[in-house]
Amino acid sequence: LQDTPYKIADRNTADTMISGEVLEVRQYTLGRNYYTGQARETQATFVIRFQWKDMRNGQVLVDQPRFMQSVTYFTPVGQTFDNAADKAMDELAERIVEQMMSPW
């Protein structure tokens, strides 16, 4: 938000509002250790839905019914699903702001 014209406001006084929900979380093993069979590389995919609405007139500014972000993580080097989820949420947030900054 620091590089945008937007700021966080109370729901009752906000000009616009973003709402959304996580629809799906999937994990796929991309590579396994030959000797142990344990996952070496895993991909986590997050599917969300979000909407940006002008609260002054009810106009929907952005409506994304399925917005996806995938990240990979490597368990042998100590990365976990939680690390992947944090990274995916950061990347999703950046992409959502990009949607907000593009001309509608």
N, CA, C and O atoms as a GROMACS GRO file, in nm:
protein
  416
    1LEU      N    1   0.081  -0.121   0.000
    1LEU     CA    2   0.000   0.000   0.000
    1LEU      C    3   0.085   0.126   0.000
    1LEU      O    4   0.035   0.233  -0.036
    2GLN      N    5   0.210   0.115   0.039
    2GLN     CA    6   0.292   0.235   0.049
    2GLN      C    7   0.320   0.299  -0.086
    2GLN      O    8   0.346   0.419  -0.092
    3ASP      N    9   0.314   0.223  -0.196
    3ASP     CA   10   0.339   0.278  -0.329
    3ASP      C   11   0.210   0.304  -0.406
    3ASP      O   12   0.213   0.317  -0.528
    4THR      N   13   0.097   0.310  -0.337
    4THR     CA   14  -0.032   0.331  -0.403
    4THR      C   15  -0.103   0.451  -0.341
    4THR      O   16  -0.062   0.500  -0.235
    5PRO      N   17  -0.208   0.497  -0.406
    5PRO     CA   18  -0.286   0.607  -0.347
    5PRO      C   19  -0.386   0.559  -0.242
    5PRO      O   20  -0.466   0.639  -0.193
    6TYR      N   21  -0.385   0.431  -0.208
    6TYR     CA   22  -0.485   0.373  -0.120
    6TYR      C   23  -0.438   0.371   0.024
    6TYR      O   24  -0.318   0.367   0.052
    7LYS      N   25  -0.533   0.373   0.116
    7LYS     CA   26  -0.501   0.358   0.258
    7LYS      C   27  -0.611   0.273   0.322
    7LYS      O   28  -0.722   0.264   0.270
    8ILE      N   29  -0.578   0.213   0.432
    8ILE     CA   30  -0.674   0.130   0.504
    8ILE      C   31  -0.765   0.223   0.585
    8ILE      O   32  -0.718   0.313   0.654
    9ALA      N   33  -0.895   0.197   0.575
    9ALA     CA   34  -0.993   0.279   0.646
    9ALA      C   35  -1.096   0.190   0.714
    9ALA      O   36  -1.110   0.072   0.679
   10ASP      N   37  -1.166   0.245   0.808
   10ASP     CA   38  -1.275   0.175   0.875
   10ASP      C   39  -1.382   0.141   0.772
   10ASP      O   40  -1.411   0.220   0.682
   11ARG      N   41  -1.440   0.026   0.786
   11ARG     CA   42  -1.543  -0.022   0.693
   11ARG      C   43  -1.656   0.080   0.675
   11ARG      O   44  -1.709   0.095   0.565
   12ASN      N   45  -1.693   0.147   0.782
   12ASN     CA   46  -1.807   0.241   0.776
   12ASN      C   47  -1.773   0.372   0.704
   12ASN      O   48  -1.865   0.443   0.663
   13THR      N   49  -1.645   0.404   0.689
   13THR     CA   50  -1.607   0.530   0.624
   13THR      C   51  -1.531   0.510   0.495
   13THR      O   52  -1.496   0.607   0.428
   14ALA      N   53  -1.504   0.386   0.458
   14ALA     CA   54  -1.424   0.357   0.337
   14ALA      C   55  -1.500   0.392   0.211
   14ALA      O   56  -1.621   0.370   0.202
   15ASP      N   57  -1.428   0.447   0.113
   15ASP     CA   58  -1.488   0.475  -0.018
   15ASP      C   59  -1.505   0.347  -0.098
   15ASP      O   60  -1.603   0.331  -0.171
   16THR      N   61  -1.408   0.256  -0.084
   16THR     CA   62  -1.414   0.128  -0.155
   16THR      C   63  -1.380   0.016  -0.056
   16THR      O   64  -1.325   0.040   0.051
   17MET      N   65  -1.414  -0.107  -0.097
   17MET     CA   66  -1.386  -0.221  -0.011
   17MET      C   67  -1.346  -0.342  -0.096
   17MET      O   68  -1.406  -0.369  -0.201
   18ILE      N   69  -1.246  -0.412  -0.050
   18ILE     CA   70  -1.205  -0.538  -0.112
   18ILE      C   71  -1.252  -0.650  -0.021
   18ILE      O   72  -1.232  -0.646   0.101
   19SER      N   73  -1.316  -0.749  -0.081
   19SER     CA   74  -1.356  -0.867  -0.005
   19SER      C   75  -1.316  -0.990  -0.086
   19SER      O   76  -1.302  -0.984  -0.208
   20GLY      N   77  -1.297  -1.100  -0.017
   20GLY     CA   78  -1.258  -1.220  -0.088
   20GLY      C   79  -1.252  -1.340   0.003
   20GLY      O   80  -1.274  -1.331   0.124
   21GLU      N   81  -1.223  -1.453  -0.058
   21GLU     CA   82  -1.212  -1.577   0.018
   21GLU      C   83  -1.121  -1.674  -0.055
   21GLU      O   84  -1.106  -1.668  -0.178
   22VAL      N   85  -1.062  -1.763   0.021
   22VAL     CA   86  -0.981  -1.870  -0.036
   22VAL      C   87  -1.076  -1.981  -0.077
   22VAL      O   88  -1.154  -2.031   0.004
   23LEU      N   89  -1.070  -2.019  -0.204
   23LEU     CA   90  -1.157  -2.124  -0.257
   23LEU      C   91  -1.093  -2.262  -0.249
   23LEU      O   92  -1.160  -2.361  -0.220
   24GLU      N   93  -0.962  -2.268  -0.276
   24GLU     CA   94  -0.893  -2.396  -0.285
   24GLU      C   95  -0.747  -2.381  -0.249
   24GLU      O   96  -0.686  -2.277  -0.274
   25VAL      N   97  -0.691  -2.484  -0.190
   25VAL     CA   98  -0.546  -2.494  -0.170
   25VAL      C   99  -0.507  -2.633  -0.216
   25VAL      O  100  -0.561  -2.732  -0.168
   26ARG      N  101  -0.412  -2.639  -0.309
   26ARG     CA  102  -0.367  -2.768  -0.362
   26ARG      C  103  -0.216  -2.780  -0.344
   26ARG      O  104  -0.143  -2.680  -0.347
   27GLN      N  105  -0.171  -2.902  -0.325
   27GLN     CA  106  -0.027  -2.928  -0.319
   27GLN      C  107   0.007  -3.045  -0.412
   27GLN      O  108  -0.065  -3.144  -0.418
   28TYR      N  109   0.116  -3.030  -0.483
   28TYR     CA  110   0.164  -3.135  -0.573
   28TYR      C  111   0.312  -3.158  -0.547
   28TYR      O  112   0.388  -3.062  -0.533
   29THR      N  113   0.351  -3.283  -0.540
   29THR     CA  114   0.493  -3.316  -0.530
   29THR      C  115   0.551  -3.311  -0.670
   29THR      O  116   0.504  -3.379  -0.760
   30LEU      N  117   0.655  -3.230  -0.686
   30LEU     CA  118   0.719  -3.215  -0.817
   30LEU      C  119   0.843  -3.303  -0.830
   30LEU      O  120   0.880  -3.345  -0.940
   31GLY      N  121   0.907  -3.331  -0.718
   31GLY     CA  122   1.027  -3.415  -0.722
   31GLY      C  123   1.045  -3.487  -0.589
   31GLY      O  124   1.020  -3.431  -0.482
   32ARG      N  125   1.090  -3.611  -0.597
   32ARG     CA  126   1.111  -3.692  -0.477
   32ARG      C  127   1.258  -3.733  -0.466
   32ARG      O  128   1.329  -3.743  -0.566
   33ASN      N  129   1.302  -3.756  -0.343
   33ASN     CA  130   1.433  -3.811  -0.318
   33ASN      C  131   1.433  -3.955  -0.367
   33ASN      O  132   1.347  -4.035  -0.330
   34TYR      N  133   1.529  -3.989  -0.449
   34TYR     CA  134   1.535  -4.122  -0.510
   34TYR      C  135   1.545  -4.232  -0.405
   34TYR      O  136   1.486  -4.339  -0.423
   35TYR      N  137   1.617  -4.208  -0.298
   35TYR     CA  138   1.641  -4.313  -0.198
   35TYR      C  139   1.531  -4.324  -0.094
   35TYR      O  140   1.496  -4.434  -0.053
   36THR      N  141   1.476  -4.210  -0.051
   36THR     CA  142   1.378  -4.212   0.058
   36THR      C  143   1.233  -4.201   0.010
   36THR      O  144   1.140  -4.238   0.082
   37GLY      N  145   1.215  -4.150  -0.109
   37GLY     CA  146   1.079  -4.129  -0.160
   37GLY      C  147   1.012  -4.004  -0.105
   37GLY      O  148   0.898  -3.974  -0.141
   38GLN      N  149   1.082  -3.933  -0.016
   38GLN     CA  150   1.024  -3.811   0.040
   38GLN      C  151   1.028  -3.698  -0.062
   38GLN      O  152   1.116  -3.692  -0.149
   39ALA      N  153   0.932  -3.607  -0.048
   39ALA     CA  154   0.925  -3.493  -0.140
   39ALA      C  155   1.048  -3.405  -0.125
   39ALA      O  156   1.091  -3.374  -0.014
   40ARG      N  157   1.104  -3.366  -0.240
   40ARG     CA  158   1.213  -3.267  -0.241
   40ARG      C  159   1.158  -3.131  -0.277
   40ARG      O  160   1.193  -3.030  -0.217
   41GLU      N  161   1.072  -3.130  -0.378
   41GLU     CA  162   1.015  -3.004  -0.427
   41GLU      C  163   0.863  -3.021  -0.434
   41GLU      O  164   0.812  -3.119  -0.487
   42THR      N  165   0.793  -2.924  -0.379
   42THR     CA  166   0.647  -2.928  -0.375
   42THR      C  167   0.592  -2.796  -0.427
   42THR      O  168   0.649  -2.690  -0.403
   43GLN      N  169   0.483  -2.804  -0.499
   43GLN     CA  170   0.415  -2.684  -0.546
   43GLN      C  171   0.285  -2.668  -0.469
   43GLN      O  172   0.208  -2.763  -0.455
   44ALA      N  173   0.262  -2.549  -0.420
   44ALA     CA  174   0.136  -2.516  -0.353
   44ALA      C  175   0.064  -2.414  -0.440
   44ALA      O  176   0.122  -2.314  -0.481
   45THR      N  177  -0.063  -2.440  -0.467
   45THR     CA  178  -0.145  -2.350  -0.548
   45THR      C  179  -0.263  -2.303  -0.465
   45THR      O  180  -0.334  -2.383  -0.403
   46PHE      N  181  -0.283  -2.174  -0.465
   46PHE     CA  182  -0.392  -2.110  -0.391
   46PHE      C  183  -0.487  -2.047  -0.491
   46PHE      O  184  -0.445  -1.971  -0.579
   47VAL      N  185  -0.615  -2.077  -0.477
   47VAL     CA  186  -0.718  -2.020  -0.563
   47VAL      C  187  -0.807  -1.935  -0.474
   47VAL      O  188  -0.862  -1.982  -0.374
   48ILE      N  189  -0.821  -1.808  -0.512
   48ILE     CA  190  -0.904  -1.717  -0.434
   48ILE      C  191  -1.008  -1.652  -0.523
   48ILE      O  192  -1.000  -1.658  -0.645
   49ARG      N  193  -1.104  -1.589  -0.459
   49ARG     CA  194  -1.203  -1.505  -0.528
   49ARG      C  195  -1.195  -1.371  -0.456
   49ARG      O  196  -1.187  -1.366  -0.334
   50PHE      N  197  -1.196  -1.261  -0.534
   50PHE     CA  198  -1.202  -1.131  -0.469
   50PHE      C  199  -1.281  -1.032  -0.552
   50PHE      O  200  -1.296  -1.046  -0.674
   51GLN      N  201  -1.330  -0.931  -0.482
   51GLN     CA  202  -1.408  -0.826  -0.548
   51GLN      C  203  -1.372  -0.692  -0.483
   51GLN      O  204  -1.355  -0.682  -0.362
   52TRP      N  205  -1.360  -0.592  -0.567
   52TRP     CA  206  -1.332  -0.456  -0.522
   52TRP      C  207  -1.454  -0.373  -0.560
   52TRP      O  208  -1.491  -0.366  -0.677
   53LYS      N  209  -1.515  -0.311  -0.461
   53LYS     CA  210  -1.642  -0.242  -0.483
   53LYS      C  211  -1.636  -0.098  -0.433
   53LYS      O  212  -1.579  -0.070  -0.328
   54ASP      N  213  -1.695  -0.008  -0.510
   54ASP     CA  214  -1.710   0.133  -0.470
   54ASP      C  215  -1.831   0.140  -0.377
   54ASP      O  216  -1.944   0.115  -0.419
   55MET      N  217  -1.807   0.172  -0.252
   55MET     CA  218  -1.914   0.173  -0.152
   55MET      C  219  -2.005   0.294  -0.166
   55MET      O  220  -2.115   0.296  -0.109
   56ARG      N  221  -1.962   0.395  -0.239
   56ARG     CA  222  -2.043   0.517  -0.255
   56ARG      C  223  -2.158   0.496  -0.352
   56ARG      O  224  -2.267   0.550  -0.334
   57ASN      N  225  -2.133   0.414  -0.457
   57ASN     CA  226  -2.238   0.395  -0.558
   57ASN      C  227  -2.270   0.248  -0.587
   57ASN      O  228  -2.357   0.218  -0.668
   58GLY      N  229  -2.200   0.156  -0.520
   58GLY     CA  230  -2.226   0.014  -0.538
   58GLY      C  231  -2.162  -0.048  -0.661
   58GLY      O  232  -2.180  -0.167  -0.686
   59GLN      N  233  -2.087   0.030  -0.739
   59GLN     CA  234  -2.026  -0.021  -0.861
   59GLN      C  235  -1.912  -0.119  -0.827
   59GLN      O  236  -1.827  -0.090  -0.743
   60VAL      N  237  -1.914  -0.233  -0.894
   60VAL     CA  238  -1.805  -0.331  -0.879
   60VAL      C  239  -1.693  -0.287  -0.971
   60VAL      O  240  -1.711  -0.280  -1.093
   61LEU      N  241  -1.577  -0.259  -0.914
   61LEU     CA  242  -1.463  -0.210  -0.990
   61LEU      C  243  -1.380  -0.324  -1.047
   61LEU      O  244  -1.333  -0.317  -1.161
   62VAL      N  245  -1.360  -0.428  -0.969
   62VAL     CA  246  -1.288  -0.548  -1.012
   62VAL      C  247  -1.360  -0.668  -0.953
   62VAL      O  248  -1.393  -0.669  -0.834
   63ASP      N  249  -1.382  -0.769  -1.036
   63ASP     CA  250  -1.444  -0.892  -0.989
   63ASP      C  251  -1.364  -1.009  -1.046
   63ASP      O  252  -1.367  -1.033  -1.167
   64GLN      N  253  -1.294  -1.080  -0.961
   64GLN     CA  254  -1.214  -1.194  -1.003
   64GLN      C  255  -1.269  -1.319  -0.935
   64GLN      O  256  -1.239  -1.342  -0.817
   65PRO      N  257  -1.348  -1.400  -1.006
   65PRO     CA  258  -1.408  -1.518  -0.943
   65PRO      C  259  -1.308  -1.631  -0.917
   65PRO      O  260  -1.331  -1.714  -0.829
   66ARG      N  261  -1.197  -1.636  -0.992
   66ARG     CA  262  -1.093  -1.739  -0.970
   66ARG      C  263  -0.959  -1.675  -1.002
   66ARG      O  264  -0.927  -1.649  -1.118
   67PHE      N  265  -0.882  -1.650  -0.899
   67PHE     CA  266  -0.752  -1.586  -0.910
   67PHE      C  267  -0.652  -1.682  -0.848
   67PHE      O  268  -0.669  -1.719  -0.731
   68MET      N  269  -0.549  -1.723  -0.922
   68MET     CA  270  -0.460  -1.829  -0.874
   68MET      C  271  -0.317  -1.780  -0.857
   68MET      O  272  -0.270  -1.690  -0.926
   69GLN      N  273  -0.250  -1.842  -0.761
   69GLN     CA  274  -0.107  -1.818  -0.741
   69GLN      C  275  -0.042  -1.949  -0.699
   69GLN      O  276  -0.089  -2.016  -0.606
   70SER      N  277   0.066  -1.985  -0.766
   70SER     CA  278   0.141  -2.106  -0.731
   70SER      C  279   0.281  -2.068  -0.688
   70SER      O  280   0.342  -1.976  -0.742
   71VAL      N  281   0.332  -2.141  -0.591
   71VAL     CA  282   0.470  -2.125  -0.544
   71VAL      C  283   0.528  -2.263  -0.519
   71VAL      O  284   0.454  -2.358  -0.492
   72THR      N  285   0.660  -2.273  -0.528
   72THR     CA  286   0.725  -2.400  -0.497
   72THR      C  287   0.807  -2.385  -0.370
   72THR      O  288   0.853  -2.276  -0.336
   73TYR      N  289   0.822  -2.496  -0.300
   73TYR     CA  290   0.906  -2.495  -0.181
   73TYR      C  291   0.982  -2.627  -0.171
   73TYR      O  292   0.940  -2.730  -0.225
   74PHE      N  293   1.094  -2.621  -0.100
   74PHE     CA  294   1.188  -2.732  -0.094
   74PHE      C  295   1.205  -2.776   0.051
   74PHE      O  296   1.271  -2.708   0.129
   75THR      N  297   1.146  -2.888   0.086
   75THR     CA  298   1.153  -2.936   0.224
   75THR      C  299   1.294  -2.975   0.269
   75THR      O  300   1.325  -2.957   0.386
   76PRO      N  301   1.382  -3.027   0.181
   76PRO     CA  302   1.516  -3.063   0.230
   76PRO      C  303   1.597  -2.944   0.283
   76PRO      O  304   1.690  -2.963   0.360
   77VAL      N  305   1.563  -2.822   0.242
   77VAL     CA  306   1.637  -2.705   0.290
   77VAL      C  307   1.560  -2.631   0.400
   77VAL      O  308   1.592  -2.518   0.434
   78GLY      N  309   1.457  -2.698   0.455
   78GLY     CA  310   1.385  -2.642   0.569
   78GLY      C  311   1.264  -2.558   0.535
   78GLY      O  312   1.201  -2.502   0.625
   79GLN      N  313   1.230  -2.548   0.407
   79GLN     CA  314   1.110  -2.472   0.372
   79GLN      C  315   0.986  -2.557   0.402
   79GLN      O  316   0.987  -2.679   0.386
   80THR      N  317   0.880  -2.490   0.447
   80THR     CA  318   0.758  -2.560   0.485
   80THR      C  319   0.639  -2.506   0.406
   80THR      O  320   0.650  -2.407   0.334
   81PHE      N  321   0.527  -2.573   0.422
   81PHE     CA  322   0.404  -2.524   0.360
   81PHE      C  323   0.371  -2.384   0.411
   81PHE      O  324   0.321  -2.301   0.334
   82ASP      N  325   0.397  -2.357   0.539
   82ASP     CA  326   0.371  -2.224   0.593
   82ASP      C  327   0.454  -2.118   0.522
   82ASP      O  328   0.405  -2.008   0.495
   83ASN      N  329   0.580  -2.148   0.492
   83ASN     CA  330   0.663  -2.056   0.415
   83ASN      C  331   0.602  -2.030   0.278
   83ASN      O  332   0.597  -1.917   0.231
   84ALA      N  333   0.556  -2.138   0.214
   84ALA     CA  334   0.496  -2.127   0.082
   84ALA      C  335   0.368  -2.045   0.088
   84ALA      O  336   0.343  -1.961   0.001
   85ALA      N  337   0.287  -2.067   0.190
   85ALA     CA  338   0.161  -1.993   0.204
   85ALA      C  339   0.188  -1.844   0.223
   85ALA      O  340   0.120  -1.761   0.163
   86ASP      N  341   0.287  -1.811   0.305
   86ASP     CA  342   0.324  -1.669   0.324
   86ASP      C  343   0.367  -1.606   0.193
   86ASP      O  344   0.324  -1.496   0.159
   87LYS      N  345   0.452  -1.676   0.119
   87LYS     CA  346   0.500  -1.624  -0.009
   87LYS      C  347   0.386  -1.608  -0.108
   87LYS      O  348   0.377  -1.507  -0.178
   88ALA      N  349   0.297  -1.706  -0.115
   88ALA     CA  350   0.184  -1.700  -0.208
   88ALA      C  351   0.091  -1.584  -0.173
   88ALA      O  352   0.043  -1.514  -0.262
   89MET      N  353   0.065  -1.564  -0.045
   89MET     CA  354  -0.024  -1.453  -0.004
   89MET      C  355   0.039  -1.318  -0.037
   89MET      O  356  -0.031  -1.226  -0.080
   90ASP      N  357   0.170  -1.306  -0.018
   90ASP     CA  358   0.239  -1.181  -0.056
   90ASP      C  359   0.227  -1.156  -0.206
   90ASP      O  360   0.198  -1.044  -0.249
   91GLU      N  361   0.249  -1.261  -0.285
   91GLU     CA  362   0.241  -1.247  -0.430
   91GLU      C  363   0.098  -1.219  -0.476
   91GLU      O  364   0.076  -1.139  -0.567
   92LEU      N  365   0.000  -1.284  -0.412
   92LEU     CA  366  -0.140  -1.255  -0.444
   92LEU      C  367  -0.174  -1.110  -0.411
   92LEU      O  368  -0.242  -1.043  -0.489
   93ALA      N  369  -0.128  -1.062  -0.298
   93ALA     CA  370  -0.156  -0.923  -0.259
   93ALA      C  371  -0.099  -0.826  -0.361
   93ALA      O  372  -0.164  -0.729  -0.399
   94GLU      N  373   0.023  -0.852  -0.407
   94GLU     CA  374   0.084  -0.765  -0.509
   94GLU      C  375   0.003  -0.768  -0.638
   94GLU      O  376  -0.018  -0.663  -0.700
   95ARG      N  377  -0.042  -0.885  -0.678
   95ARG     CA  378  -0.120  -0.896  -0.802
   95ARG      C  379  -0.257  -0.830  -0.788
   95ARG      O  380  -0.308  -0.773  -0.885
   96ILE      N  381  -0.316  -0.836  -0.669
   96ILE     CA  382  -0.445  -0.770  -0.647
   96ILE      C  383  -0.427  -0.619  -0.657
   96ILE      O  384  -0.509  -0.551  -0.719
   97VAL      N  385  -0.321  -0.566  -0.598
   97VAL     CA  386  -0.295  -0.423  -0.608
   97VAL      C  387  -0.271  -0.384  -0.753
   97VAL      O  388  -0.316  -0.278  -0.797
   98GLU      N  389  -0.202  -0.468  -0.830
   98GLU     CA  390  -0.185  -0.441  -0.973
   98GLU      C  391  -0.319  -0.431  -1.043
   98GLU      O  392  -0.338  -0.344  -1.129
   99GLN      N  393  -0.413  -0.517  -1.007
   99GLN     CA  394  -0.548  -0.511  -1.064
   99GLN      C  395  -0.616  -0.378  -1.028
   99GLN      O  396  -0.687  -0.319  -1.109
  100MET      N  397  -0.593  -0.333  -0.907
  100MET     CA  398  -0.653  -0.208  -0.861
  100MET      C  399  -0.591  -0.087  -0.933
  100MET      O  400  -0.659   0.014  -0.955
  101MET      N  401  -0.464  -0.096  -0.968
  101MET     CA  402  -0.394   0.015  -1.031
  101MET      C  403  -0.416   0.023  -1.182
  101MET      O  404  -0.392   0.127  -1.243
  102SER      N  405  -0.463  -0.086  -1.242
  102SER     CA  406  -0.486  -0.084  -1.386
  102SER      C  407  -0.614  -0.008  -1.416
  102SER      O  408  -0.706  -0.006  -1.335
  103PRO      N  409  -0.620   0.056  -1.533
  103PRO     CA  410  -0.743   0.131  -1.567
  103PRO      C  411  -0.861   0.036  -1.583
  103PRO      O  412  -0.849  -0.069  -1.645
  104TRP      N  413  -0.976   0.075  -1.527
  104TRP     CA  414  -1.092  -0.011  -1.537
  104TRP      C  415  -1.179   0.037  -1.644
  104TRP      O  416  -1.284  -0.022  -1.670
   0.00000   0.00000   0.00000
